[in-house]
Amino acid sequence: MTHPNDVPPSMLLPQLATELRNRQAVAPPPWATFVKTGVHKQRAPTQPDWWYLRSASVLRKIYLEGHIGVARLSAEYGGKRDRGSAPYHAHTGSRAILREIVHQLEKSGLVQPYKTKGRRVSPEGEKLLATVSKGVLQKLATERPELAKYL
């Protein structure tokens, strides 16, 4: 089985985002075009498919962590806020965006609740990540034959 760690995230996430879009597992809400992704950002995202990329990234992070909650995901997607001449401080990302994505992934059956708090990837989500990872790795193996051992 191919693990998502075997594939560079820069190649895995766009493929996973297109797969999530084709399955209609997630969909951006109406307010997604106007919202910033955190207080440390100055503008809303300019990419038209940013919701699908963020959803793919969240699914991958939940898979890699084992189980994780929205608060920890918010810290992962945070950054440092420009406070002028004052020192930088860490700020969290938007919890509303992450909560909506996690709810959509849970509704589509790719993520399931874990004990009392947090979420983990369901077997269907693991299968999706494995198949997309394998497809990306096969594409990479044609360019670089030394990667064929991971298939």
Secondary structure, 3 states (H helix, E strand, C coil): CCCHHHCCHHHHHHHHHHHHHHHCCCCCCHHHHCCCCECCCCCCCCCCCHHHHHHHHHHHHHHHHCCECHHHHHHHCCEEECCCCCCCEEECECHHHHHHHHHHHHHCCCEEECCCCCEEECHHHHHHHHHHHHHHHHHHHHHCHHHHHHC
